[in-house]
Amino acid sequence: MIMYNFAEMMTSHVVISQMDKRHHYQVNFTVAVHVCRHYLRSKDDEPPPDVEALIRKNILPIRPIRPGQQNMRKIRYKSSVSFVYRVA
């Protein structure tokens, strides 16, 4: 839980520039957790990595939602499976 809170705090401080691009971007949280884990496991004799810069490098595009679109979920119901074959 401490690791999750630390990674969440670090990703919340990362500023992603949203320029005039097609998609908006978000932080890749899986990579952010690995970077934070590497930072916490780093030894005293080696210099600590720049965590915010490494997190800022790994971003993912957020899928755009077109205005006026309503996509309903297509739910397919599954039929029940009979267990009569197990009686024998």
TAHU-V165259 format. One line per field, one symbol per residue. ss: DSSP state (2 for helix, 1 for strand, 0 for the rest). phi: phi as a letter, one per 20 degrees, with the letter a starting at -180 (. if undefined). burial: + if it has 9 or more other C-alpha atoms within 8 Angstrom, else -. A space follows every 10 residues. Layout:
BEGIN
ss: ???
phi: ???
burial: ???
END
This chain:
BEGIN
ss: 0222222222 2220000000 0001111022 2222222222 2000000000 2222222011 1100000000 0000000000 00022200
phi: .fffffffff ffefddfeff dfdeccffff ffffffffff efeffeffff fffffffdcc feffdffnec defeedeeff dedffeff
burial: --+--++--+ +--+------ ---+++++-- +++-+++-+- ---------- ++-+++-++- ---------- ---------- --------
END
